[in-house]
C-alpha cells in the first residue's frame, strides 16, 4: 500500500510503498483511512521533537484520523505511539481508542477538528474543575488550536473569553467566534497593560505558547489580580514560542496560581477516550468554525511545505 514515510527527521515525508498492516490483538482492526489531519503535533512527531518520540525510523506520521472498519462502520480513532500512523491508505486501530461516528458524518471535517478541539476540551474537562460562568484566557489564540479553544471555552459555558495572540487580523475574527477581549502581543508598548487588565479576574489560562510570552503574561497578570485568593489555573498545552519558560518565582507566591500541563501522560487514556464521543458529535455538527482543505496523500510533501503559511486545516486523503 502507499503511505507518507519519514526516513529522516530533517526531511518531509515522501509518498512511498510500505507493508500492509496486520491485526494481531483481539481489539485490533485494519481500517481504510479516509482522512488524517496535518497538525503541529504531527509535525513534531515527524521531526522527532515531540516528547514522546523514541527516534525510531522509518515511520508513517499521523496521530489520529477517520476511517472505515472491516464492518463498514465509520470511526474516529486515536493512535498510540507507533511507527504506523494515519497518513496511509490503511492503518492499524485499537477499537478501544476509537469511537463510531454517524454514517452521515463528514470524515474531513471530523479529522480536521478533533485534534485541535481536543486540546482545550480535555484541558477544561479533565485537568481542572472548570464550571460554567468562569472566565478563560487563551494564550496563543490565533493558532489553529487556539482559535478553536476560544469556541470550546464558550461552548462549555465560559462567561467571558480573552483571546491573546500576535495576529491582529486573526484577533479581529475571533470576536465573532466568542472572544470578548483581544490582546495583541505584537504591540509590546500596550500588551502588558492589556494583559494586566484582561487577566485580573480570569480563572483559567489555556497556554499554547509557553516560552517568553508565558513569563511576560505572568509578570503582567499576577500583580494585577483583583483578588489574590481567587484561584488561577494555568494549563500548559503547547510550546509554539519555546520549550522552556523563565517563570518568575514571585508569581508562584503572590497569588493562588497552579501551573499544570495537559497532554499525553498527564491525562489518562481512559479520560481522553471518554471525551471522544461527545466531542466528535460537537465537531461533526459544525458547531466550531473549522476550515479544512483537502490535500491528496500523494502530495504530502507539498502539504508539509504549505503548513507554516496557511491558516487552513490541511487534511490528507488517500
N, C-alpha and C positions, 0 to 999 in steps of 0.2 A: 504494500500500500504506500501512499505518498503522505509526507508529513513535513513540517518545518523542523529542521535539525540544527542544533547548536553544536558545532565541533570545536569552537574556540570562544572563550569568554570575551575576546576583544573584537569579534565579528558578528554581524547579524546572522540569524538563522538562514538556511538555504532549503529550498524545496527539493527533497530527495526521497529515495526509496528507503523504507525501513521494514523490519519484520512485522508480520501480523501479530497483534496481541492475542494472548490465550488466557481464558479464565481458568483459575485453579481452585480457588476457595469457594465455599458454599454461598457466599454473598456477593461473589464477583460475576459481572457480566460484561461482555463486549458490546459497546454501544456505537451506533453510527453517529458521528459528530455532525451536528447541524450548524452550530455557531460557537465561537470562542472569542472572547474579547481580549484585545491587547491593552493591558493596563501597566501602570508603573510597577505594580507587584510582579507582573510577568517580565518586565524589563530587568528588574533586579534579580529575578531567577535566572534569566538568560545571560546576564553578565557576571554572575557569581557573587554579587554583592549582598544578596539578601541574607539575613542572619540564620536562615535555615539551610543555606547552601552547604553541600558537602564536597563540592569541587569535582564531582563525577561527570565525565563527558564520554561520549556524546549524550545529548538529551533532547527530548522534544518538549518545548516550552508550553505553558498554558496550565493554569491552576484550577479552572472551572469551565463550565460550558453547558450547552443544551444539546441533548442527543436523543436518539430513539433506541429503546432497549429491544431485546430479542422478541418480546411480546408485542411490539409495536407501540408501546407507550412512550409519551414524551416526558423527558426528565431533565431537571436541572441538577447538576452534580458538582461536588467539590472534591478535588483530588488530593490524596496525601502527597507527601514529599516523594516524588517519583521522577524517573527519567523518561517516562512515557506520559507526556502531558496531553492537553486537549487540542493542540494545534496539529491535528492529524485527521485522516479520513475516519479512523476508528480509534477508540481508546478503551482502557480497562477501568471499570467503575465499580466501587463498592456500594451496593444498594443502600447500605446504612448511612452513606454520606450523600444521599440524593433524595429528591422529592419529586413525586409525579406532578406533572403540570396538566391543566386542562387542554384538551385536544386542539382548541382554537387559540392557544397561546402563541404569541409571536416569538419564535426562537431567538431572532436577532435582538429584539427589544429586551427580552429577559437576560440574555447573555451580556448585553451592553450595560444593564443597570444593576445587576445583582452584586457584583464585587464592590463597586464604589458605594452603593447604598448600604451594603452590609457593614462597612467600616464604622459608620456613625450609628446605624441601627443597633448593632451588637454592643457598641460602646455605651449607648444610653440605656439599653435594656438589660445588659448583663454586667457592666463594670461599675455602675453607680445606681443608687436608688432614685433615679430620676422620676419626678412626678409632674403631671400636668400643672401648668402655672409657673413653673420655674423658668429661669432666663438662661439662654445659651449664647456663647460667643464661639464663632468658628474662625480659627486662625489658619489662614490659607483657604479662604472661601472661594477663590476664583479658579482653583484647580477643579478637575472633573469630580473628584470625590467630595471636595469642599462645597461645590455648588449643590450637590445632592444632599449633603449634610444639612444645609440651610433648610431644605424642603423636608427632610426627615425630622429635624427638630420641631418644625412647625406641625408636621403630621402627628407627632407623638404628644403634642399639647403644650409646647413652649409658649409662654405668654409674650416673649419677645426674643428676637434673634439678632445678634450683632455679626455682621459679615466683615472680616478683615482680610485684605489682600493687596496686591500691587498693581492690579489691572483696573484702571478707572472705568473702562467700558464694561468690563465684567461685573464690577461692583454695581454699576448703574442698573444692569439687567437683573441683579439679584433682588432688587426691590419688588419686582413682580413675582419672584419666587418665594417671598415670605420674609425677607430681611427688613427689619425696622430701622436699623442704623448701619451705615457703611463707614469703615475706617480705611483710608488709603495709605498703605505703608510706603508708597513711593514718594510721599511728601513728608520728609523727616522733620521739617520745621513745625508741622502741625500734628503729626502722628501720635507723639507721646501724650499730648494733651487730650486728643480724641480718644485714645485708648484708656486713659485715666477716667474720663467721663463715662465712656461706654461700659467699662468693666467695674464700675463702682459697686454694682449690686448684682452682677451675674452669679449664677450658681454653678454652671458647668462650662468649661472651655474644652472644645474639641480641637486638638492641635495637630495639624497636618504639616507643619513647617519645621519645628524644633530649631536647633542651631541658634544663631544670634537673635533672630526675631523673637524667640521664646523668652530669652533673657531680657530683651528690650521691653516686651509686653509685661513681664512680671515686675520690672522696675517701675513701670508706669502704673500698673493696676493695683498692686498691693498697698502702696501708701495712700491710694485714693479710696480704699474700701470704706463704704459708709458705715458698716458695722463689722468690726473685726471678729465678732462671734459668729457671723454668718459663714457657713462652710463654703469653700471654693474647691471644687474638684476639677483638677487639670488632667485631661486624658490625652496622653501622647499616642498618636495613631500613625503619623507619617513623619518622614525626616527629609523633606524636599530641600530644606535650607541647610542641612548639616546633620551628621550623625551624632554630634556632641553639642551640648549647650552649656554655657557658663552660668549656671543657676546662681543668683545672688543668695547667699546664706540667710540674710535678714528676711527674705521672703518666706522662708520656712518657719520663722519665729514670730513674725509680725501679725499673722492672721491665721485663720483655720484653713490652711492650704494643704491639700492632699494631691500629690503628683503620682499618677498611676499610668500604666500602659494598657493598650487593648490590641490584641493580635494573636497569632498562633502561639499557643503555650499559656498566655495569661488568661485566655478564655478557653475553657474545656471544649473539646469537640462536641460533646453531647449538647452543650448550650448553644453552640453555633447551629447545629443541625435542627435543634428545636425551634429556632427562629426562621429557618429557611422557608417553610411552607407559607407562613403568613406574609413574609417579605416578598416571596415570589408572586403572590396574589397582588400585593400593592404595586410592585414594579410592572407586572403584566397588565394591570388595569390602566396603565398610562398616568397614574397618579403623580409621578415625578417627571419633570421635564428632562428627558434624555434624548440626545441627538446622535443616534448610531449611524455609522457609514460603513457599508459593506465593502470588504476587500477580498477578492478570491485568494484562497490559501496559496495558490501558486505564485502570488505576488507578495509573499511575506516580506521579502527584502525591501520592497517599496513601502510597505506599511511601517516597517521599523524606521525608515528614513523620515517618514512623514509625521510620526507621532509627536516629536517635540514642537512642531509648528502648527498643530491643529487643535481646535477645541472640540472637534467631533470625537465620538467614541468609536474607535476603529474595531470592527468585528470581522474576524476571518471566517470564511465559509468554504468548505471543500468544493 
